[in-house]
Amino acid sequence: MSASTGAATVNGSVSCNNNSYITISGQIKQTKGGVPINGFFSAFVPCNTTTVRWSAACNLKLSSSWEVRAALHGGKASITGVAYGFAPDTGEFKQVNISSTVTLRGAQ
């Protein structure tokens, strides 16, 4: 996580039992001084019958010094999102909602 840009990286993994394509998108949210801070992320993950790790940048567009002070910071944050999976060989489609509390670590 970068204190100067408000950027954070969200990491995870997906497991597939056949060739699949996974799209993951979501929102990370913190509150600082009563002000909600939101960032968005997305990742496209080809999965070939294994567990695959993924990573997605979650950037905030900050243009003023006030916004920099309100950027994502170390500490608790909530993540909500959705993962869509499609297996072209079988035609199977699946959607899974994501919800988790995470701890953002250190400024870089």
C-alpha positions as CSV (number, residue, x, y, z in Angstrom):
1,M,0.0,0.0,0.0
2,S,1.3,3.4,-0.9
3,A,0.6,6.4,1.4
4,S,1.4,8.9,-1.3
5,T,-0.9,7.5,-4.0
6,G,-3.5,5.7,-2.0
7,A,-2.7,2.6,-4.1
8,A,-3.3,-0.9,-2.6
9,T,-2.9,-4.4,-4.1
10,V,-5.5,-7.1,-3.5
11,N,-4.3,-10.7,-3.7
12,G,-6.1,-14.0,-3.8
13,S,-6.3,-17.4,-5.3
14,V,-8.9,-19.4,-7.3
15,S,-9.1,-23.2,-7.7
16,C,-10.6,-24.8,-10.9
17,N,-11.4,-28.5,-11.7
18,N,-11.5,-27.8,-15.4
19,N,-10.2,-25.2,-17.9
20,S,-11.9,-22.0,-16.8
21,Y,-11.8,-18.2,-17.1
22,I,-12.4,-16.2,-14.0
23,T,-13.2,-12.5,-13.7
24,I,-13.0,-10.9,-10.3
25,S,-14.1,-7.4,-9.5
26,G,-14.8,-5.5,-6.3
27,Q,-14.4,-2.6,-4.0
28,I,-12.2,-1.9,-1.0
29,K,-13.5,0.5,1.6
30,Q,-12.1,2.2,4.7
31,T,-13.3,5.0,6.8
32,K,-11.0,7.7,8.0
33,G,-12.3,10.5,10.2
34,G,-15.8,9.5,9.3
35,V,-15.1,9.9,5.6
36,P,-15.6,6.7,3.4
37,I,-12.6,5.9,1.2
38,N,-13.3,3.7,-1.8
39,G,-11.2,2.0,-4.4
40,F,-12.0,-0.5,-7.1
41,F,-10.2,-3.5,-8.6
42,S,-10.6,-6.2,-11.2
43,A,-8.6,-9.2,-12.4
44,F,-9.0,-11.7,-15.2
45,V,-7.6,-15.1,-14.3
46,P,-7.2,-18.1,-16.8
47,C,-7.3,-21.2,-14.7
48,N,-6.2,-24.7,-15.9
49,T,-7.3,-27.3,-13.3
50,T,-5.0,-25.9,-10.6
51,T,-5.0,-23.3,-7.9
52,V,-3.9,-20.0,-9.5
53,R,-2.8,-16.9,-7.5
54,W,-4.0,-13.5,-8.7
55,S,-3.3,-9.9,-7.9
56,A,-5.1,-6.6,-8.8
57,A,-4.2,-3.0,-8.2
58,C,-6.7,-0.9,-6.4
59,N,-5.8,2.7,-7.1
60,L,-7.4,6.0,-6.1
61,K,-7.2,9.1,-8.2
62,L,-6.0,11.8,-5.8
63,S,-5.7,15.4,-6.9
64,S,-5.5,17.4,-3.8
65,S,-3.6,17.3,-0.5
66,W,-6.9,16.6,1.3
67,E,-7.5,13.6,-0.8
68,V,-4.0,12.3,-0.2
69,R,-4.7,12.5,3.6
70,A,-7.9,10.6,3.0
71,A,-6.2,7.9,0.9
72,L,-6.2,4.2,1.9
73,H,-4.0,3.7,4.9
74,G,-2.7,0.8,7.0
75,G,-5.4,-0.9,9.1
76,K,-8.7,-2.7,8.7
77,A,-10.6,-2.4,5.4
78,S,-13.6,-4.3,3.9
79,I,-13.7,-5.9,0.5
80,T,-16.8,-6.8,-1.4
81,G,-17.1,-8.1,-4.9
82,V,-18.0,-10.8,-7.3
83,A,-16.2,-13.6,-9.2
84,Y,-17.6,-14.9,-12.4
85,G,-16.3,-18.2,-13.8
86,F,-16.9,-19.8,-17.2
87,A,-15.7,-23.2,-18.4
88,P,-15.9,-23.2,-22.2
89,D,-15.4,-26.9,-22.5
90,T,-18.5,-27.7,-20.4
91,G,-20.5,-24.4,-20.8
92,E,-20.7,-24.1,-17.0
93,F,-21.1,-20.6,-15.6
94,K,-20.8,-19.7,-11.9
95,Q,-21.0,-16.5,-9.9
96,V,-19.7,-16.2,-6.3
97,N,-20.1,-13.1,-4.1
98,I,-17.0,-12.0,-2.1
99,S,-17.0,-10.3,1.3
100,S,-14.1,-10.1,3.6
101,T,-12.3,-7.9,6.2
102,V,-8.6,-7.4,5.5
103,T,-5.8,-5.6,7.1
104,L,-3.8,-3.2,4.8
105,R,-0.1,-3.3,5.7
106,G,2.5,-0.6,5.7
107,A,3.1,2.3,3.4
108,Q,5.6,1.9,0.6
